[in-house]
Amino acid sequence: MALTMELYGTPASRLDSFVAQWLQPHREQKEEVLEAVWTVQKFLREEHFEGDCGLDQKVRVLKVLKVGSFGNGTALRNSLEVDLVVFLSCFHSFQQEAKHHRAILNLMRKKLWYCQDLLALGLEDVEIVQGVPDALVFTIQTRGTAEPITVTIVPAYRALEPSVSNSQPQPEVYVNLIEAHGYPGNFSPSFSELQRNFVKHRPTKLKSLLRLVKHWYLQTARDIQVTVEQWGYSDLIFRVNPYEPIKKVQEKIWQTWDSLGLQHLSLQEPGGKRQLLSSQCCLADYSIFSNIRLYLVETTSFEIQVFVKNHDGGSHAYAIDPKSFILGLKQQIEDKQGLPRKQQQLEFQGQVLQDWLSLCSYGIQDSDTLILSRKKAERFPFSPS
């Protein structure tokens, strides 16, 4: 806050000096971060991602691009988050990227654990984070100071030819983008070179202005009220900064409820869809800047979390052993929602689930969504006497 007050007292003629003194990264820290990230880039360039991804070819990395603040030259001091876009040879269209995006992320996550150079940098917290688009997120450390760096990797289709990374793309690129019918923002990484270069080659004064805006925004972000709902407990209400890591939110829950299991936090999106929250992200990453209600489910190491969507669009989360019968899940639904299990009909991917089969026999995995409806009353061919 003292730095913010000093900013307010700085005349316009000295803003460049203020940015250089307080906001620009120290050269030593920046070099350490980039050295660690270079190890990630080396792994991506040298690794051939072969595996059961539904692809009939070797997957090569065409280019690794630093984007975000470190890519365009507007990083703030002590900023330890680096975003990488990886253009892959297996994506020949936006449609192919959409089809294989998740499989490639799973393959990359698996390969990371075999990279000795990354393990030497303290590789941890590797997870696939749901977003627009989904990304692979993990933490490594700088060699000298052992500061944690959060690295985000997004695989993408290289829609732009290398010769047009600084110029206007051909109209066909946008036609193909429209015809792909993707969710808004999912294919944005394909245009990341244009986005990065737009800022990177601008004058220093513009970059200083961007740093000032970022600094001001981070300092003035107000705490929001978070209400955590868990079945069987009274609501837990507290205030957090939307830029505070979700790990901190989970710590508050652990301290209050003395939790022992694995925590799964989610939010209810419009239309009834549940969005899982990654512990490596913050609420702001999910565009949460106002009071919010979150839902908590705790699981043991062998349990999974499944969502059950009702006819009214709402959904509930349940923790269950995937080897349990469907009837066991129906019993949980009856206990929580009051609908007798004999009146419940559960569906997964269009298939009605039978009571005496297990969840895993239907291929139901962690974070999958089931559809709940009330069974129609049986009709008899004649009135019972």
ChimeraX attribute file (.defattr): number of C-alpha atoms within 10 A of each C-alpha:
attribute: neighborCount
match mode: 1-to-1
recipient: residues
	/A:1	8
	/A:2	6
	/A:3	12
	/A:4	13
	/A:5	9
	/A:6	10
	/A:7	19
	/A:8	10
	/A:9	9
	/A:10	13
	/A:11	9
	/A:12	11
	/A:13	8
	/A:14	10
	/A:15	16
	/A:16	15
	/A:17	13
	/A:18	19
	/A:19	21
	/A:20	13
	/A:21	12
	/A:22	13
	/A:23	21
	/A:24	19
	/A:25	18
	/A:26	14
	/A:27	9
	/A:28	9
	/A:29	18
	/A:30	17
	/A:31	13
	/A:32	18
	/A:33	23
	/A:34	14
	/A:35	14
	/A:36	19
	/A:37	23
	/A:38	12
	/A:39	15
	/A:40	20
	/A:41	19
	/A:42	12
	/A:43	17
	/A:44	21
	/A:45	15
	/A:46	10
	/A:47	16
	/A:48	14
	/A:49	19
	/A:50	16
	/A:51	17
	/A:52	10
	/A:53	17
	/A:54	10
	/A:55	14
	/A:56	10
	/A:57	12
	/A:58	12
	/A:59	18
	/A:60	18
	/A:61	19
	/A:62	15
	/A:63	15
	/A:64	19
	/A:65	19
	/A:66	19
	/A:67	19
	/A:68	18
	/A:69	19
	/A:70	21
	/A:71	20
	/A:72	19
	/A:73	21
	/A:74	23
	/A:75	22
	/A:76	21
	/A:77	19
	/A:78	13
	/A:79	17
	/A:80	19
	/A:81	16
	/A:82	21
	/A:83	20
	/A:84	24
	/A:85	24
	/A:86	24
	/A:87	21
	/A:88	20
	/A:89	16
	/A:90	20
	/A:91	21
	/A:92	12
	/A:93	17
	/A:94	23
	/A:95	18
	/A:96	14
	/A:97	21
	/A:98	18
	/A:99	13
	/A:100	16
	/A:101	20
	/A:102	19
	/A:103	16
	/A:104	25
	/A:105	22
	/A:106	15
	/A:107	15
	/A:108	21
	/A:109	17
	/A:110	13
	/A:111	17
	/A:112	19
	/A:113	14
	/A:114	10
	/A:115	15
	/A:116	12
	/A:117	16
	/A:118	20
	/A:119	14
	/A:120	11
	/A:121	17
	/A:122	16
	/A:123	19
	/A:124	16
	/A:125	13
	/A:126	19
	/A:127	18
	/A:128	19
	/A:129	20
	/A:130	15
	/A:131	15
	/A:132	15
	/A:133	19
	/A:134	17
	/A:135	22
	/A:136	21
	/A:137	23
	/A:138	21
	/A:139	21
	/A:140	24
	/A:141	23
	/A:142	20
	/A:143	15
	/A:144	10
	/A:145	9
	/A:146	12
	/A:147	16
	/A:148	19
	/A:149	19
	/A:150	21
	/A:151	20
	/A:152	20
	/A:153	23
	/A:154	22
	/A:155	26
	/A:156	27
	/A:157	26
	/A:158	24
	/A:159	21
	/A:160	19
	/A:161	9
	/A:162	10
	/A:163	8
	/A:164	12
	/A:165	17
	/A:166	15
	/A:167	11
	/A:168	9
	/A:169	16
	/A:170	11
	/A:171	8
	/A:172	9
	/A:173	13
	/A:174	12
	/A:175	10
	/A:176	14
	/A:177	17
	/A:178	11
	/A:179	10
	/A:180	15
	/A:181	10
	/A:182	13
	/A:183	10
	/A:184	9
	/A:185	10
	/A:186	16
	/A:187	21
	/A:188	14
	/A:189	24
	/A:190	21
	/A:191	17
	/A:192	22
	/A:193	21
	/A:194	18
	/A:195	18
	/A:196	21
	/A:197	17
	/A:198	13
	/A:199	18
	/A:200	18
	/A:201	13
	/A:202	12
	/A:203	9
	/A:204	14
	/A:205	12
	/A:206	14
	/A:207	19
	/A:208	22
	/A:209	15
	/A:210	18
	/A:211	21
	/A:212	20
	/A:213	12
	/A:214	15
	/A:215	18
	/A:216	14
	/A:217	11
	/A:218	13
	/A:219	12
	/A:220	10
	/A:221	13
	/A:222	15
	/A:223	16
	/A:224	17
	/A:225	17
	/A:226	20
	/A:227	16
	/A:228	21
	/A:229	17
	/A:230	16
	/A:231	13
	/A:232	7
	/A:233	9
	/A:234	9
	/A:235	15
	/A:236	16
	/A:237	12
	/A:238	14
	/A:239	13
	/A:240	18
	/A:241	18
	/A:242	24
	/A:243	17
	/A:244	14
	/A:245	18
	/A:246	20
	/A:247	14
	/A:248	14
	/A:249	20
	/A:250	17
	/A:251	13
	/A:252	15
	/A:253	18
	/A:254	14
	/A:255	9
	/A:256	10
	/A:257	11
	/A:258	10
	/A:259	13
	/A:260	10
	/A:261	12
	/A:262	13
	/A:263	17
	/A:264	21
	/A:265	23
	/A:266	18
	/A:267	18
	/A:268	18
	/A:269	12
	/A:270	9
	/A:271	10
	/A:272	16
	/A:273	16
	/A:274	23
	/A:275	16
	/A:276	17
	/A:277	20
	/A:278	22
	/A:279	19
	/A:280	17
	/A:281	17
	/A:282	20
	/A:283	22
	/A:284	16
	/A:285	14
	/A:286	16
	/A:287	9
	/A:288	13
	/A:289	17
	/A:290	13
	/A:291	13
	/A:292	14
	/A:293	15
	/A:294	19
	/A:295	19
	/A:296	19
	/A:297	20
	/A:298	20
	/A:299	18
	/A:300	14
	/A:301	9
	/A:302	10
	/A:303	18
	/A:304	21
	/A:305	21
	/A:306	22
	/A:307	20
	/A:308	23
	/A:309	21
	/A:310	16
	/A:311	11
	/A:312	10
	/A:313	14
	/A:314	16
	/A:315	20
	/A:316	21
	/A:317	24
	/A:318	20
	/A:319	20
	/A:320	22
	/A:321	18
	/A:322	22
	/A:323	13
	/A:324	16
	/A:325	19
	/A:326	20
	/A:327	19
	/A:328	17
	/A:329	23
	/A:330	21
	/A:331	17
	/A:332	16
	/A:333	20
	/A:334	16
	/A:335	12
	/A:336	13
	/A:337	10
	/A:338	10
	/A:339	16
	/A:340	13
	/A:341	19
	/A:342	13
	/A:343	13
	/A:344	18
	/A:345	17
	/A:346	22
	/A:347	17
	/A:348	17
	/A:349	11
	/A:350	9
	/A:351	11
	/A:352	13
	/A:353	18
	/A:354	15
	/A:355	17
	/A:356	11
	/A:357	14
	/A:358	20
	/A:359	24
	/A:360	14
	/A:361	11
	/A:362	15
	/A:363	10
	/A:364	17
	/A:365	14
	/A:366	13
	/A:367	17
	/A:368	16
	/A:369	21
	/A:370	21
	/A:371	19
	/A:372	21
	/A:373	16
	/A:374	15
	/A:375	12
	/A:376	9
	/A:377	7
	/A:378	6
	/A:379	7
	/A:380	7
	/A:381	6
	/A:382	6
	/A:383	6
	/A:384	5
	/A:385	3
